[in-house]
Amino acid sequence: MDAKFLESQKEVLLKMRDEIRQKLKEKYNDAMSFGNEEGQDSADEAYNLYSKNIMLGRVETDALKLNLIDQALKRIEDGTYGVCIECGCDIEEKRLKYVPFARYCVDCKSELEKKGLIKM
């Protein structure tokens, strides 16, 4: 993989990381402040708890994505970016442009999803 492509991918990943970090803070703060009004009946409290759990689930999803981005940045630094962590084959640049934090080639990703071993 050429240095120019790696540098552009690093820039994309850093930008994604910054955006997700900001969104994480906002979503977490929104979730924690949601439904904290006084004098709610039990139906309102149940609805608020349900909504808060959904909001926190989105925070968790973003946190997982942030972790994948950090892993990809580490792979760039150690020279293993663009190599499937399952089979060791190169991941196509087209796939990396679409999913810059991809860990698997298309074949391995499909196979692992069929087995239910990965979701993201």
C-alpha positions as CSV (number, residue, x, y, z in Angstrom):
1,M,0.0,0.0,0.0
2,D,1.5,3.3,-1.0
3,A,2.4,6.0,1.5
4,K,0.0,8.6,0.0
5,F,-3.0,6.3,0.4
6,L,-2.0,5.5,4.0
7,E,-1.6,9.2,4.8
8,S,-5.0,10.0,3.4
9,Q,-6.6,7.1,5.3
10,K,-5.0,8.3,8.5
11,E,-6.5,11.8,7.9
12,V,-9.9,10.3,7.3
13,L,-9.7,8.1,10.5
14,L,-8.5,11.0,12.6
15,K,-11.4,13.2,11.4
16,M,-13.8,10.4,12.0
17,R,-12.4,9.9,15.5
18,D,-12.8,13.6,16.4
19,E,-16.4,13.6,15.1
20,I,-17.4,10.5,17.0
21,R,-15.8,11.7,20.2
22,Q,-17.8,14.9,19.9
23,K,-21.0,13.0,19.1
24,L,-20.3,10.6,22.0
25,K,-20.1,13.5,24.5
26,E,-23.4,15.0,23.2
27,K,-25.3,11.7,23.1
28,Y,-24.1,10.7,26.5
29,N,-25.1,14.1,28.0
30,D,-28.4,14.0,26.3
31,A,-29.1,10.5,27.5
32,M,-28.2,11.3,31.1
33,S,-30.3,14.4,31.3
34,F,-33.3,12.9,29.5
35,G,-36.4,12.5,31.6
36,N,-35.1,13.8,34.8
37,E,-38.2,15.9,35.5
38,E,-40.0,15.8,38.9
39,G,-43.5,14.5,39.4
40,Q,-43.7,11.9,36.6
41,D,-46.1,9.1,36.8
42,S,-44.9,5.5,36.4
43,A,-45.8,5.4,32.7
44,D,-43.7,8.5,32.1
45,E,-40.8,7.0,34.1
46,A,-41.0,3.7,32.2
47,Y,-41.0,5.6,28.8
48,N,-38.1,7.7,29.9
49,L,-36.1,4.7,31.1
50,Y,-36.8,2.9,27.8
51,S,-35.8,6.0,25.8
52,K,-32.6,6.5,27.9
53,N,-31.6,2.9,27.3
54,I,-32.0,3.3,23.5
55,M,-29.9,6.5,23.7
56,L,-27.2,4.8,25.7
57,G,-27.2,1.9,23.2
58,R,-26.4,4.4,20.5
59,V,-23.5,5.7,22.7
60,E,-22.3,2.1,23.0
61,T,-22.4,1.7,19.2
62,D,-20.3,4.8,18.7
63,A,-17.9,3.8,21.4
64,L,-17.3,0.5,19.6
65,K,-16.8,2.3,16.3
66,L,-14.3,4.6,18.1
67,N,-12.4,1.6,19.3
68,L,-12.3,0.2,15.7
69,I,-10.9,3.5,14.5
70,D,-8.2,3.5,17.2
71,Q,-7.3,0.0,16.2
72,A,-7.0,1.0,12.5
73,L,-4.8,4.0,13.4
74,K,-2.5,1.6,15.4
75,R,-2.3,-0.7,12.4
76,I,-1.3,2.2,10.2
77,E,1.5,3.0,12.7
78,D,2.7,-0.6,12.9
79,G,2.5,-1.3,9.2
80,T,-0.3,-3.8,9.2
81,Y,-3.1,-1.6,7.9
82,G,-5.0,-3.0,5.0
83,V,-4.2,-6.6,6.0
84,C,-7.1,-8.9,7.0
85,I,-6.6,-9.9,10.6
86,E,-8.3,-13.3,9.9
87,C,-6.5,-14.6,6.7
88,G,-3.6,-12.2,6.3
89,C,-4.6,-11.2,2.8
90,D,-4.7,-7.6,1.6
91,I,-8.0,-5.8,2.0
92,E,-9.0,-4.0,-1.2
93,E,-8.4,-0.2,-1.2
94,K,-11.9,0.2,-2.5
95,R,-13.2,-1.4,0.7
96,L,-10.8,0.6,2.9
97,K,-12.1,3.8,1.3
98,Y,-15.6,2.8,2.1
99,V,-14.9,1.4,5.6
100,P,-11.5,2.9,6.6
101,F,-11.4,0.9,9.9
102,A,-12.1,-2.5,8.1
103,R,-10.3,-5.3,9.8
104,Y,-11.3,-8.1,7.5
105,C,-11.3,-8.7,3.7
106,V,-14.8,-9.1,2.2
107,D,-14.6,-12.9,2.1
108,C,-13.6,-13.3,5.8
109,K,-16.1,-10.7,6.9
110,S,-18.9,-12.5,5.1
111,E,-17.9,-15.9,6.5
112,L,-17.6,-14.6,10.1
113,E,-21.0,-12.9,9.8
114,K,-22.6,-16.1,8.5
115,K,-21.2,-17.9,11.6
116,G,-22.5,-15.1,13.8
117,L,-19.1,-14.4,15.1
118,I,-19.1,-10.6,14.3
119,K,-21.6,-8.0,13.7
120,M,-19.5,-4.9,13.1
